[in-house]
Amino acid sequence: MGRTLEDKKSIVAELKETLSESTLAVVIDYRGLTVAEMTDLRKRLRPSGGECKVTKNTLMKIAIADDANWQPLSAICKESAAFLLLKDDIGASLKAYQDFQKASKKSTIMGGAMEGRLLSEDQVKAIADLPSKEQLMAQIAGAINSVTAKIAIGVNQVPSGLARALQAVADKES
């Protein structure tokens, strides 16, 4: 039994809403995945703000038709496509997908879209290799601590250097 027009409108509206909150959309070929595996993928994506949507490509194409950010997806909306809609920590979401892919040995990345640009499979994988938000924050904190420590050492050396200079002047005058 097919979906009613109201069902389709509701699905399109939900897709538009999710896309409006997303930073990156990835298209995967999900052929061969079981319902249990799809459930596992969704569970893996959830902690990092990612969602996996399986919908007809025609409905996704309607949802992205008037949105320049996501229009490039229409070029890779093929049969058996599922959509990973990633919001918060896209690196962690992509790593979760890669872990799932290694475990299931099924599904492939067909490409993605971000900021109005079509991304190849390799470009999507490159994003997954970027450091996580937490790793970047730790690196920045480490750099700030290093600079702060150098400043503190420099400031602490000023009085002793000044004292040595004053002593040298005093020694010259006497």
C-alpha positions in Angstrom: 0.0 0.0 0.0 1.5 3.3 -1.1 1.9 6.4 1.0 -0.7 9.2 0.8 0.1 12.7 -0.4 -0.1 13.9 3.2 2.4 11.2 4.3 4.8 12.3 1.6 4.4 16.0 2.5 5.1 15.1 6.2 8.2 13.2 5.2 9.5 16.0 3.1 8.8 18.6 5.9 10.7 16.3 8.4 13.6 16.0 6.0 13.8 19.8 5.4 13.7 20.3 9.2 16.6 17.8 9.8 18.6 19.2 6.9 18.2 22.8 8.3 19.9 21.6 11.5 22.6 19.6 9.7 26.2 20.6 8.8 27.0 17.6 6.5 24.9 15.1 4.6 26.4 11.9 3.4 24.7 9.5 1.0 25.4 5.8 1.6 24.4 2.7 -0.4 22.7 0.6 2.2 22.0 -2.5 0.1 22.4 -5.7 2.1 21.9 -4.1 5.5 19.4 -5.8 7.8 17.0 -3.9 10.0 19.1 -4.8 13.0 22.2 -3.4 11.3 20.4 -0.2 10.4 19.3 0.1 14.1 22.9 -0.4 15.2 24.1 2.3 12.8 21.5 4.7 14.1 22.5 4.0 17.7 26.2 4.6 16.8 25.4 7.9 15.2 23.1 9.3 18.0 25.7 10.3 20.6 27.4 12.6 18.1 24.2 14.2 16.8 23.9 12.2 13.6 20.9 10.6 12.1 20.4 8.0 9.4 17.3 8.5 7.2 16.1 6.0 4.7 13.6 7.6 2.3 12.7 7.5 -1.3 15.2 9.5 -3.4 12.3 11.4 -5.0 11.2 12.7 -1.6 14.8 13.7 -0.7 15.0 15.5 -4.1 11.8 17.4 -3.3 13.2 18.3 0.1 16.5 19.7 -1.3 15.0 21.3 -4.4 14.9 24.9 -3.1 18.0 24.7 -0.8 21.3 25.6 -2.3 23.2 24.0 0.5 21.8 20.6 -0.3 21.0 20.7 -4.0 24.3 18.9 -4.9 22.9 15.8 -3.2 20.5 15.3 -6.1 23.5 14.2 -8.3 24.1 11.2 -6.0 20.6 10.3 -5.0 20.5 6.9 -6.5 18.6 3.7 -5.7 19.2 2.1 -2.3 20.5 5.4 -0.9 20.3 6.2 2.8 21.2 9.6 4.2 23.5 10.4 7.1 22.5 13.8 8.3 25.2 15.0 10.7 24.8 18.0 13.0 27.1 18.5 15.9 30.4 16.6 15.9 30.6 15.5 12.2 34.0 13.9 12.7 32.8 11.7 15.5 29.7 10.8 13.5 31.8 9.8 10.5 34.1 7.8 12.7 31.0 6.0 14.1 29.9 5.2 10.6 33.3 3.9 9.6 33.4 1.7 12.7 30.0 0.4 11.7 31.1 -0.2 8.2 34.2 -2.1 9.4 32.0 -4.3 11.6 29.2 -4.9 9.1 31.4 -5.1 5.9 28.4 -3.6 4.1 27.4 -0.2 2.7 29.6 2.3 1.0 29.8 6.1 0.9 28.5 7.5 -2.4 29.4 11.1 -1.5 28.0 14.0 0.4 27.2 17.7 0.5 28.4 20.5 2.7 28.0 24.2 2.4 26.6 23.9 -1.2 29.4 21.7 -2.4 29.3 18.1 -3.6 31.8 15.9 -1.8 33.4 12.7 -3.1 33.8 9.6 -1.0 37.5 10.5 -0.5 36.6 14.0 0.7 34.0 12.6 3.2 36.6 10.2 4.5 39.1 13.1 4.8 36.6 14.9 7.0 36.4 11.8 9.2 40.2 11.9 9.7 40.1 15.5 11.1 40.6 15.8 14.9 37.4 15.8 17.0 36.2 19.0 18.7 37.6 17.7 22.0 41.0 17.0 20.5 41.1 20.4 19.0 40.2 22.1 22.3 42.9 20.0 24.1 45.5 21.1 21.5 44.5 24.8 21.8 44.5 24.5 25.6 48.0 22.9 25.5 49.2 25.7 23.2 47.8 28.4 25.5 49.3 26.7 28.5 52.7 26.6 26.8 52.6 30.3 25.9 51.4 31.2 29.4 54.3 29.2 30.9 56.8 30.9 28.7 55.4 34.3 29.6 55.5 33.4 33.3 59.1 32.3 33.1 60.0 35.5 31.2 58.2 37.7 33.8 59.9 35.8 36.6 63.3 36.4 35.0 62.8 40.2 34.7 63.4 40.9 38.5 66.5 38.8 38.6 67.8 40.3 35.4 67.0 43.8 36.7 68.8 43.0 40.0 71.9 41.8 38.1 71.9 44.9 35.9 71.5 47.2 39.0 74.3 45.3 40.7 76.6 45.7 37.7 75.9 49.4 37.6 76.6 49.6 41.4 79.8 47.7 41.0 81.0 50.1 38.2 80.3 53.1 40.3 82.1 51.9 43.3 
